[in-house]
Amino acid sequence: MDADTDGTGVLVVEPMGNAGPFLAEAAERLGLRLYGATHREVHEGYAPWLTGALAGVCLTDLTDPGRALDDLEAYCRTHRISAVAACWELFTPLAAALAARLGLPGNDPALARAARNKIEMAEAFRAAGVPAPEGAVAADATEAHRVAAEAGLGWPLVVKPAEQGGSWGVSVVSGPEELDEAVAAARRFTRAMPHGLPLDDRVLLQSHVPGAEYSAETVVCEGVAYALPVVAKETTTGRYRVETGHTCPAGLSPELDRAVRHTAARAALAVGVRNGIAHTEMKVPPGSGSPVVIETGARLPGDNICEIVEAATGVSEAVAYLQAVTGHPPDTRVTRERAAAIRFLLPERAGVLEHVRVPEIPGTRAELELCPGDPVPEPADSAGRIGHVVAVADSPERARSLAARAIDGTRLHVK
């Protein structure tokens, strides 16, 4: 299973994620040996490309931090691994603890849980003065009704699980009559699959922030933050705000662009990112030049954002991340002035996919995640995607238009 070669070894705590391919490509560019840490049964399901990209794999139980730390430390010392990275948000505290134990560049272990747990994240934002929505915590629906009224959060109200990603369990409720169902949705998942990691089953209630939504990555090396390009985010409306796509560049004024990137950097530092990267989501209320942080994660972005950022600007966020965790200043120079957009192919309802055909449009490429015969989940979060389209053009408007044409021209049927 192991094959040592020249170059620095980097252990990725669970490389099986949306950012995995970008990390593998970045490691090859930098001449790094990439290792993985995962469960035996999860490793057995790895795609061939991922198995081939890894120089070795440490098989352990990532849901048992004590055992995992011991196993990973021994593995890193045996294989002369000199950097640690995380690909899954829920394992970023484990990666921080491992780097600290090995004396390697990493994030602050004392703050690392704040990048995983949204309740602790809100506390970290308050302590650091990072602008964020007002919120309250509830253990069940009864408490949710009480604290929503006591905290004066108003309506609509955002209800989200303390620990989850991909918009799972997140809903926007317009009044108290919808709160019971929203709390039940937020507490639906008590373990994160496929690892079976236990999750905090409390619920975070937040005041709803109107306005356009953006995301920005911040790579940090030795505590110095380097701001990466801003990406515009689009979602559905209604109770479930499912992401429908992203565009880079975001098309902001220079002043607002600086404000968004500066706020993202403050959020990253507030949750203890010291040698790594953070993906921060923000909203800018109408008529305001002051971004409000919705949440941040100490990881590369999902949703193929790495691809559109590099296509538009030439910046490889995965390369910058690996440079930071190996103790080198990240290369964040913009070398390209183009635009790229990604749009997700979402079904109208759950069922079984019967057929799908995406039109071939110059400047676009499509990738399907489901095949005919596959079950299609309810389109309430990122798990409901059938595929996506990426468009590259000379302007954000043109990239959006090309991607929208491909999505609008797609023919699919869900039975």
C-alpha atoms as one frame of an Amber mdcrd trajectory, in Angstrom:
protein
   0.000   0.000   0.000   2.955   2.351   0.591   5.497   3.629  -1.900   8.041
   6.209  -0.724   9.381   8.643  -3.314  11.341  11.866  -3.217   9.607  15.025
  -2.012   7.850  16.194   1.098   5.109  13.950   2.431   1.697  15.490   3.218
  -0.952  13.567   5.130  -4.513  14.536   4.161  -7.105  13.662   6.787  -9.742
  12.108   4.535  -8.896  13.066   0.940 -12.230  11.682  -0.334 -14.036  14.962
  -0.852 -14.903  17.486  -3.543 -11.514  19.164  -3.097  -9.624  15.858  -3.280
  -8.859  16.009  -7.033  -7.555  19.561  -6.703  -5.267  18.569  -3.821  -3.949
  15.615  -5.815  -3.205  17.803  -8.836  -1.578  20.472  -6.656   0.638  17.902
  -4.929   1.834  16.667  -8.317   2.637  20.220  -9.416   4.633  20.857  -6.245
   6.415  17.491  -6.245   4.803  16.412  -2.958   3.921  12.891  -1.850   0.293
  12.733  -0.805  -0.902  10.309   1.891  -4.420   9.722   3.130  -6.030   8.973
   6.486  -9.390   7.218   6.506 -11.390   4.190   7.627 -10.777   0.769   6.112
 -14.329   0.439   4.787 -14.257   3.981   3.356 -10.917   3.317   1.683 -12.365
   0.244   0.008 -14.795   2.549  -1.799 -12.148   5.003  -3.058 -12.277   5.828
  -6.747  -9.318   4.458  -8.781  -7.949   7.967  -9.434  -7.729   8.655  -5.688
  -6.068   5.343  -4.877  -3.520   6.027  -7.603  -2.823   9.559  -6.367  -1.818
   8.467  -2.857   1.640   7.295  -1.829   0.094   5.515   1.155  -2.925   5.336
   3.458  -3.206   5.235   7.244  -6.263   3.207   8.211  -7.700   4.214  11.573
 -10.941   5.269  13.271 -11.339   9.003  12.671 -14.354   9.108  14.995 -12.098
   8.226  17.958  -9.767  11.259  18.303  -7.486   9.631  20.904  -6.889   6.477
  18.908  -6.684   8.372  15.628  -4.081  10.794  16.961  -1.882   7.931  18.167
  -2.243   6.015  14.900  -1.661   9.064  12.716   1.340  10.251  14.733   3.014
   6.857  14.464   2.265   6.689  10.736   3.627  10.195  10.074   6.847   9.508
  11.961   7.358   6.171  10.192   6.802   7.669   6.744   8.689  10.928   7.391
   5.579  13.006   6.722   6.230  16.689   7.341   2.854  18.364   6.719  -0.795
  17.785   7.618  -3.876  18.966   5.709  -7.602  18.355   6.010 -10.085  17.880
   3.197 -13.251  17.420   5.294 -14.487  20.232   7.528 -15.472  17.907  10.368
 -11.904  16.565  10.646 -10.149  19.935  10.763  -9.803  19.837  14.598  -8.136
  16.417  14.318  -5.722  17.737  11.694  -4.849  20.723  13.921  -4.217  18.460
  16.919  -2.023  16.132  14.838   0.084  18.973  13.432   0.587  20.347  16.956
   1.631  16.951  18.303   4.147  16.535  15.479   5.442  20.112  15.783   4.386
  20.893  12.194   2.723  24.007  10.723  -0.982  23.895  11.491  -3.960  25.681
  12.970  -4.511  26.584  16.614  -5.870  23.398  18.292  -7.527  25.473  21.033
  -9.722  27.241  18.460 -10.012  24.516  15.828 -13.450  23.253  16.903 -14.859
  26.688  16.125 -14.216  25.971  12.443 -16.336  22.808  12.687 -19.065  23.640
  15.197 -21.249  26.599  14.208 -22.222  27.344  17.806 -18.569  27.663  18.861
 -17.932  29.545  15.623 -20.510  32.185  16.548 -18.837  32.572  19.950 -15.420
  32.951  18.308 -16.786  35.594  15.941 -18.261  37.563  18.853 -14.981  37.372
  20.777 -13.013  38.650  17.776 -15.546  41.309  16.766 -16.290  39.656  13.412
 -19.644  40.887  12.014 -22.090  37.958  12.122 -25.861  37.431  12.552 -27.433
  37.501  15.989 -28.189  33.996  17.188 -29.371  31.634  19.891 -28.934  27.935
  20.662 -31.640  25.335  21.237 -31.605  21.649  22.127 -35.122  20.971  20.817
 -38.184  22.626  19.286 -39.633  23.731  22.627 -36.461  25.557  23.540 -36.217
  26.960  20.004 -39.589  28.710  20.381 -38.540  30.156  23.734 -35.071  31.407
  22.767 -36.269  32.806  19.429 -38.744  34.986  21.286 -36.367  35.919  24.113
 -33.495  36.803  21.796 -35.712  38.930  19.564 -34.227  37.435  16.391 -37.259
  38.355  14.284 -38.642  36.652  11.199 -37.626  35.176   8.833 -35.226  33.074
  10.863 -32.419  30.758   9.766 -32.324  27.347  11.469 -29.228  25.193  11.019
 -27.542  22.189  12.653 -24.545  22.865  14.884 -22.420  20.529  12.772 -23.050
  19.806   9.095 -22.075  21.057   5.657 -23.523  21.270   2.161 -26.638  23.164
   3.367 -27.857  19.928   4.982 -30.595  20.610   7.513 -30.584  24.375   6.904
 -33.889  26.158   6.378 -35.319  29.657   6.427 -38.619  29.915   8.311 -41.060
  32.778   7.970 -42.854  32.360  11.287 -43.192  30.314  14.506 -45.583  27.853
  12.854 -42.692  26.533  10.721 -40.167  26.252  13.537 -40.959  22.700  14.709
 -40.384  21.247  11.238 -37.198  23.269  10.764 -35.710  22.098  14.064 -36.572
  18.488  13.211 -34.799  18.895   9.828 -31.718  20.375  11.510 -31.550  17.502
  14.015 -32.256  14.782  11.474 -28.641  13.702  11.035 -26.877  12.652  14.222
 -23.866  11.107  12.474 -21.856  12.253   9.463 -21.518   9.585   6.833 -19.678
   7.658   5.550 -17.487   7.676   8.675 -20.232   7.631  11.306 -18.817  10.658
  13.114 -21.137  11.705  16.000 -22.524  15.218  15.554 -23.613  17.879  18.013
 -27.415  17.641  17.750 -28.100  21.159  18.999 -29.581  23.769  16.690 -28.398
  27.284  15.944 -31.041  29.945  15.283 -29.829  33.058  13.475 -31.459  36.267
  12.348 -31.851  36.316   8.586 -29.466  38.605   6.702 -30.892  39.840   3.373
 -28.773  40.641   0.345 -26.356  39.089  -2.137 -24.142  36.235  -1.010 -20.435
  35.790  -1.648 -17.618  33.496  -0.637 -13.889  34.051  -0.360 -10.967  31.857
   0.580  -8.158  33.040   2.823  -4.870  31.176   2.936  -2.839  31.770   6.098
   0.882  31.081   6.560   2.535  31.606   9.941  -0.443  33.707  10.996  -0.263
  36.027   7.978  -3.478  36.097   5.922  -3.454  36.164   2.115  -6.805  37.035
   0.556  -7.961  35.038  -2.478 -10.519  36.060  -5.162 -14.146  36.698  -4.233
 -16.829  34.436  -5.713 -20.506  35.326  -6.173 -22.947  32.692  -4.932 -26.465
  31.969  -6.171 -29.138  30.001  -4.314 -32.764  29.062  -4.599 -35.356  31.037
  -2.641 -37.911  29.647  -0.223 -37.432  27.449   2.814 -34.367  25.574   1.544
 -31.622  27.805   0.128 -29.903  25.291  -2.137 -26.793  26.539  -3.932 -27.374
  26.761  -7.678 -23.994  28.100  -8.749 -20.956  30.345  -8.331 -19.192  32.938
 -10.494 -15.643  34.321 -10.361 -14.881  37.173 -10.342 -17.837  38.384  -8.325
 -18.095  41.708 -10.144 -17.850  43.864  -7.014 -16.579  47.420  -6.799 -12.919
  47.625  -5.687 -14.022  48.966  -2.294 -16.536  46.190  -1.628 -14.150  43.544
  -2.955 -11.528  44.660  -0.421 -14.121  44.724   2.365 -15.288  41.170   1.606
 -11.749  39.782   1.469 -10.713  41.630   4.619 -13.758  40.337   6.508 -13.082
  36.792   5.315  -9.520  37.046   6.615 -10.765  38.222  10.011 -13.157  35.264
  10.168 -10.372  32.810   9.298  -8.092  34.130  12.025 -10.961  34.158  14.548
 -11.410  30.371  14.247  -7.703  29.681  14.643  -6.456  29.279  11.065  -2.708
  29.839  11.321  -1.205  27.595   8.602  -3.973  26.555   6.260  -6.967  27.838
   4.358 -10.508  28.948   5.186 -13.641  29.098   3.056 -15.870  31.931   4.288
 -19.438  32.683   3.231 -20.794  36.224   3.604 -23.808  38.348   2.744 -23.883
  42.044   1.957 -27.188  43.677   2.965 -28.769  45.976   0.346 -27.335  49.480
   0.423 -24.519  48.362   2.706 -20.813  48.058   2.076 -20.364  45.997   5.244
 -20.195  42.206   4.767 -21.731  39.934   7.398 -20.110  36.525   7.916 -22.509
  33.588   7.739 -19.919  30.889   8.466 -16.390  29.734   7.726 -14.632  26.386
   7.408 -10.913  25.605   7.726 -10.732  23.778   4.417 -10.654  24.191   0.672
 -14.039  25.088  -0.821 -16.379  22.495  -2.268 -18.640  22.940  -5.303 -15.639
  22.941  -7.696 -14.916  26.525  -6.673 -11.188  25.722  -6.958 -11.737  25.063
 -10.656 -13.570  28.286 -11.463 -11.173  30.452  -9.409  -8.175  29.072 -11.279
  -9.912  29.265 -14.660 -10.750  32.925 -14.033  -7.629  34.174 -12.233  -4.871
  31.584 -12.574  -4.729  31.190  -8.771  -4.586  27.580  -7.599  -6.141  27.570
  -4.157  -5.045  23.965  -3.600  -1.413  24.842  -4.395  -1.585  27.807  -2.001
  -3.057  25.564   0.715  -0.312  22.950   0.388   2.334  25.662   0.385   0.929
  27.047   3.642   0.814  23.696   5.463   4.370  22.928   4.356   5.521  26.267
   5.810   6.060  28.147   2.538   4.551  31.526   1.582   1.591  30.830  -0.707
   1.536  31.913  -4.341  -1.648  33.977  -4.666  -0.702  36.073  -7.712  -3.488
  36.702 -10.220  -2.070  35.732 -13.629  -5.252  35.532 -15.683  -8.133  37.957
 -16.291 -11.044  35.857 -17.411 -14.324  34.739 -15.830 -15.794  31.359 -14.949
 -19.163  30.167 -13.692 -20.477  26.860 -12.416 -24.160  25.959 -12.366 -25.613
  22.869 -10.735 -28.128  20.615 -12.403 -30.931  20.184  -9.865 -34.054  18.023
 -10.208 -37.527  19.329  -9.518 -38.306  16.412  -7.219 -36.916  13.199  -5.757
 -37.228   9.905  -7.611 -35.197   7.792 -10.020 -33.217   9.364 -12.853 -34.476
   8.001 -16.180 -32.449  10.064 -18.638 -30.392  13.266 -18.851 -28.776  15.096
 -21.764 -26.785  18.329 -21.480 -26.334  20.295 -24.735 -22.826  20.885 -26.053
 -22.213  24.643 -26.043 -18.797  26.140 -26.918 -17.075  27.486 -23.821 -18.781
  25.020 -21.500 -18.194  21.541 -20.182 -20.606  19.322 -18.290 -20.061  16.617
 -15.702 -22.783  14.278 -14.475 -22.684  12.851 -10.968 -25.661  10.512 -11.407
 -26.506   7.977 -14.110 -29.871   6.705 -15.365 -31.270   4.329 -12.771 -29.689
   6.173  -9.817 -31.932   7.448  -7.033 -32.320  11.232  -6.934 -32.690  12.825
  -3.474 -35.074  15.650  -2.683 -33.450  18.907  -3.923 -33.135  20.383  -0.429
 -29.314  20.437  -0.177 -26.142  19.670  -2.150 -26.864  15.922  -2.135 -29.645
  16.463  -4.679 -27.375  17.454  -7.575 -27.417  15.473 -10.792 -24.361  17.217
 -12.202 -22.932  20.604 -13.124 -21.846  22.829 -15.998 -18.710  25.012 -16.008
 -18.426  27.943 -18.426 -15.350  30.098 -19.107 -15.605  33.455 -20.888 -14.216
  36.988 -21.017 -16.702  38.419 -18.513 -18.761  37.193 -15.548 -21.968  38.060
 -17.412 -20.936  35.995 -20.439 -19.840  33.044 -18.279 -23.166  33.115 -16.415
 -25.072  33.284 -19.682 -23.251  30.310 -21.219 -23.749  28.165 -18.106 -27.418
  29.153 -17.904 -27.950  28.220 -21.574 -26.517  24.776 -20.935 -28.652  24.237
 -17.847 -31.811  25.577 -19.507 -31.226  23.353 -22.530 -30.720  20.205 -20.468
 -33.334  17.519 -20.893 -33.844  15.227 -17.930 -36.598  13.100 -16.479 -36.948
  11.904 -12.930 -39.499   9.160 -12.407
